[in-house]
């Protein structure tokens, strides 16, 4: 059994997100209609060892000519060097505009392969096959592709929507616990943004998903994709409501950048989770929401095994974090923007946030 969610909007060609179990076995059939010529599977070395042979065999059984292109695992591959490497290999393989890229991996591979697809021959089609929970509920849907720079995360990229997303829940069984929790942070974020009932389920019966329960994971992925696809359909390029999907990210990205994007110190999802806690605590301090709301968010996120205090990530100065936040891609005209909350499921974009107020808040959170 699988569920299909249609992602559509005024500015891009609609595509399906297929969610279910055992979907890798059907990948060749699903891709065959999109692959007019050759197919290159972009993946990392870890995922290639786990799933590469099965994916290649499935594609070739469906008559799709395919080959693997691997990059090193980890956030460091979202770089100009690896982008150049991928594009160079595509050129060496002789791909043309009829050909197809399949991204097989987590968010790093999806972002890198998607940006390469956006740039190659001024844009060729690509398919997302996300292998992590974080990628299934977030980065594989919506067309954001990017690489990092030493000055910040996702600062160089393009909007390039996939032709298809295939989210196989069975692939999540190979994830280490910290990577499953990392993805769970993005699931919780979707409830915090606009669906209080979903957040309540995640905090209760649905919490089994954080431990790998397939039924809970399936429901969590489906609802997360429904939320994200609706928002993306309304606002593809983040001119308005799509900015809400950045809840927790301004604080989280600043923390990640200060730690050198070292996933051994904090995962992306861990940084987002901590950022969500901080966004609700800042909202409470600013009088937008009740402190009890912020406390509940902190308790639920902590129960999922995710960081909730700045000290859980490391030692920081308020000034360093503020400088990182000032370089965030959501800054407009030098003004800081935060996604804040009135309640669980009721968030809004607050522009021109006072830098001094954020600095004072960071110090109450433990920054020097």
C-alpha positions in Angstrom: 0.0 0.0 0.0 1.2 3.5 -0.8 -0.3 7.0 -0.6 0.3 9.6 -3.3 0.3 13.3 -2.6 0.2 15.7 -5.6 2.3 18.9 -5.3 1.1 21.6 -7.5 1.2 25.4 -7.9 1.1 28.1 -10.4 4.8 28.3 -11.2 5.9 24.7 -11.7 4.9 21.4 -13.3 2.9 19.3 -10.8 4.5 16.1 -9.4 3.7 13.2 -7.1 5.1 12.3 -3.8 4.6 8.5 -3.3 4.9 7.3 0.3 4.7 3.7 1.5 6.7 0.5 2.2 8.5 -1.6 -0.4 8.6 1.2 -3.0 12.3 0.7 -4.0 11.2 -2.5 -5.7 8.8 -0.4 -7.9 11.3 2.4 -8.6 12.2 1.2 -12.1 8.6 1.1 -13.2 7.9 4.5 -11.8 11.0 6.1 -13.3 10.7 4.4 -16.7 8.1 6.9 -17.9 10.4 9.8 -17.1 13.7 8.5 -18.3 13.8 9.1 -22.0 17.6 8.4 -22.2 20.2 7.6 -19.6 19.9 7.9 -15.9 22.6 8.8 -13.3 22.0 7.9 -9.7 23.7 10.5 -7.5 24.3 9.1 -4.0 26.8 9.0 -1.2 29.2 6.2 -0.4 27.3 4.9 2.6 23.9 4.8 0.8 25.5 3.3 -2.3 26.7 0.3 -0.2 23.3 -0.1 1.4 20.9 0.4 -1.5 22.8 1.0 -4.7 22.8 -2.5 -6.1 19.0 -3.0 -5.5 18.2 0.4 -7.1 20.4 -0.3 -10.1 19.0 -3.7 -10.6 15.4 -2.4 -10.3 16.0 0.3 -12.9 17.8 -1.9 -15.3 15.0 -4.6 -15.0 12.6 -1.9 -16.1 14.8 -1.0 -19.1 16.3 2.1 -17.6 20.0 2.5 -18.4 21.6 3.7 -15.2 24.9 4.2 -13.4 26.0 5.3 -10.0 27.9 8.5 -9.1 29.0 8.7 -5.5 30.1 11.5 -3.2 31.4 11.4 0.3 28.8 11.3 3.1 28.1 14.3 5.3 27.4 18.0 5.1 30.8 18.8 3.8 29.7 17.4 0.4 27.3 20.4 0.0 30.2 22.4 -1.4 31.4 24.1 -4.6 34.1 21.3 -4.9 31.5 18.5 -4.9 29.1 20.4 -7.1 31.9 20.8 -9.6 32.8 17.1 -9.3 29.2 16.0 -9.9 28.7 18.3 -12.9 32.1 17.2 -14.4 31.1 13.5 -14.1 27.7 14.2 -15.8 29.6 15.9 -18.6 32.0 12.9 -18.8 29.0 10.5 -19.0 27.7 12.6 -21.9 24.3 13.3 -20.4 22.0 15.6 -22.4 18.7 17.4 -21.7 16.6 14.2 -22.2 18.4 12.4 -19.5 17.6 12.0 -15.8 19.2 12.3 -12.4 18.0 10.2 -9.6 19.0 11.5 -6.1 19.3 8.6 -3.7 20.2 9.7 -0.2 19.5 12.2 2.5 19.2 15.9 2.4 22.8 16.5 1.5 22.6 14.3 -1.6 19.2 15.7 -2.5 20.4 19.3 -2.3 23.6 18.6 -4.2 22.0 16.5 -6.9 19.1 18.9 -7.3 21.4 21.9 -7.7 23.5 20.0 -10.2 20.3 19.1 -12.1 19.2 22.8 -12.0 22.5 23.9 -13.5 23.3 21.2 -15.9 22.4 22.1 -19.5 20.4 24.9 -17.9 18.2 22.4 -16.2 17.4 18.7 -16.6 14.8 16.5 -14.8 15.5 14.8 -11.5 13.8 12.4 -9.2 14.1 12.4 -5.4 14.5 9.1 -3.6 15.0 10.2 0.0 16.6 7.7 2.4 16.4 9.6 5.6 13.3 10.7 7.6 14.5 14.4 7.4 14.7 14.2 3.7 11.4 12.4 3.3 9.4 15.0 5.3 11.3 18.1 4.3 14.1 18.6 1.8 12.9 16.2 -0.9 9.7 18.2 -1.4 9.5 21.8 -2.5 12.3 22.2 -5.0 14.9 24.0 -2.8 18.4 23.0 -3.8 21.6 24.5 -2.4 25.1 24.1 -1.2 26.8 25.7 1.8 29.6 28.2 2.0 31.9 29.0 5.0 29.7 32.1 5.6 26.5 30.1 6.1 24.2 27.2 5.2 22.3 27.0 1.9 23.4 30.4 0.6 24.0 29.3 -3.0 21.2 27.4 -4.7 18.2 27.4 -7.0 14.5 26.4 -7.0 14.3 23.3 -9.1 11.3 21.1 -8.5 11.7 17.3 -8.9 9.6 15.3 -11.4 8.8 12.7 -8.7 9.5 11.9 -5.1 9.5 8.2 -3.9 9.6 7.9 -0.1 10.1 4.3 1.0 9.5 4.0 4.7 11.4 0.7 4.8 14.6 2.6 4.0 14.4 4.3 7.4 15.1 1.0 9.1 18.8 1.4 8.3 19.1 4.8 10.0 21.1 5.3 13.1 18.9 6.5 16.1 20.4 10.1 16.0 19.5 10.4 12.3 15.9 9.2 13.0 15.6 11.8 15.8 17.0 14.4 13.5 14.2 13.8 11.0 11.7 13.7 13.8 12.6 17.3 14.7 11.3 18.4 11.2 8.1 16.3 11.8 7.5 18.1 15.1 8.2 21.4 13.4 5.3 20.8 10.9 2.9 20.4 13.8 4.2 23.5 15.5 3.7 25.6 12.4 0.1 24.9 11.6 -1.4 21.7 13.0 -1.9 21.6 16.8 -3.8 18.3 16.6 -0.9 16.7 14.6 1.5 17.9 17.3 -0.7 16.4 20.0 -0.6 13.1 18.2 3.2 13.2 17.8 3.5 14.0 21.5 1.3 11.0 22.4 0.6 7.9 20.4 2.6 9.0 17.4 5.8 9.3 19.5 6.5 5.7 18.6 7.6 7.0 15.2 10.7 8.6 16.9 11.7 5.0 17.8 11.2 3.7 14.3 7.7 2.2 14.4 6.8 1.9 10.6 3.0 2.7 11.0 3.7 5.8 13.0 6.4 6.9 10.7 4.2 6.4 7.6 1.5 8.6 9.2 4.0 11.2 10.2 5.6 11.4 6.8 2.2 11.6 5.0 0.9 14.4 7.2 4.2 16.3 7.0 4.3 16.1 3.2 0.6 17.2 3.1 1.5 20.3 5.1 4.6 21.1 3.2 3.0 20.5 -0.3 0.1 22.8 0.6 2.4 25.6 1.6 4.8 25.1 -1.4 1.8 25.1 -3.7 0.8 28.5 -2.4 4.3 30.0 -2.3 7.0 28.2 -4.3 9.8 30.8 -3.8 9.2 31.9 -0.2 7.7 35.3 -1.0 5.2 34.8 1.8 3.8 31.8 3.7 6.5 29.4 2.8 8.8 31.3 5.2 6.9 29.6 8.0 8.7 26.4 7.2 11.8 28.1 8.5 10.6 27.9 12.1 13.6 27.2 14.3 16.0 27.5 11.3 17.4 31.0 11.9 18.6 30.1 15.4 19.5 26.6 14.3 21.5 27.6 11.3 23.5 30.1 13.4 24.3 27.3 15.8 25.3 24.9 13.0 27.5 27.5 11.4 29.3 28.3 14.7 30.0 24.6 15.1 31.4 24.3 11.5 28.4 22.1 10.4 29.9 19.3 12.4 27.1 16.7 12.7 29.1 14.9 15.4 28.4 17.9 17.6 24.8 18.6 16.5 22.7 17.2 13.7 20.7 19.5 11.4 17.5 18.2 13.0 18.9 18.7 16.4 19.8 22.3 15.6 16.2 22.8 14.2 14.7 21.3 17.3 16.8 23.6 19.6 15.9 26.5 17.3 12.2 25.7 17.6 12.5 25.7 21.4 14.3 29.1 21.3 11.7 30.5 18.8 8.9 29.7 21.2 10.8 30.9 24.2 11.6 34.2 22.4 7.9 34.4 21.5 7.0 34.1 25.1 9.6 36.6 26.2 8.2 39.1 23.6 4.6 38.5 24.8 3.3 36.7 21.7 2.6 33.4 23.5 2.1 32.0 27.0 5.2 30.7 28.7 3.3 27.4 29.4 3.1 26.9 25.6 6.9 27.4 25.3 7.4 25.0 28.2 5.3 22.3 26.6 7.2 22.6 23.3 10.4 22.2 25.2 9.1 19.1 27.1 7.9 17.3 24.0 11.1 18.0 22.1 13.2 16.8 25.0 11.1 13.6 25.3 12.1 12.9 21.7 15.8 12.9 22.7 16.5 16.2 21.0 18.5 19.2 22.4 16.5 21.9 24.1 19.2 24.1 25.7 22.0 26.1 24.1 24.5 24.4 26.4 23.4 21.0 24.9 25.1 22.1 21.7 28.2 23.9 23.0 29.5 27.2 24.2 28.6 30.4 22.2 28.7 34.1 22.5 25.6 36.1 21.7 27.6 38.3 19.3 28.9 35.4 17.3 25.4 33.9 17.0 24.0 37.3 16.1 26.6 37.8 13.3 25.6 34.3 11.9 22.0 35.3 12.0 22.7 38.5 10.2 24.2 36.5 7.3 21.1 34.3 7.1 19.5 34.2 3.6 16.2 35.4 5.2 17.7 38.7 6.2 16.1 41.5 4.0 17.7 44.9 3.9 19.8 44.1 6.9 16.7 43.4 9.0 16.5 40.2 11.0 13.5 38.0 10.4 12.2 35.3 12.8 9.3 32.8 12.6 7.5 33.3 15.9 4.4 31.8 17.5 1.2 32.8 19.2 0.4 29.2 20.0 1.2 25.6 18.9 0.0 25.5 15.3 -0.2 29.3 15.0 3.0 30.8 13.7 3.8 34.0 11.9 6.7 35.9 10.2 8.1 38.7 12.2 10.3 41.1 10.2 12.7 43.7 11.5 13.3 42.0 14.8 15.4 44.2 17.1 19.0 42.9 17.2 19.5 44.1 20.8 16.4 42.1 21.9 17.8 38.9 20.3 21.2 39.5 21.9 19.6 39.9 25.4 17.5 36.8 24.8 20.6 34.8 23.8 22.3 35.7 27.0 19.3 34.5 29.0 19.6 31.3 27.1 23.2 30.8 28.2 25.3 32.6 25.5 28.2 34.6 26.8 
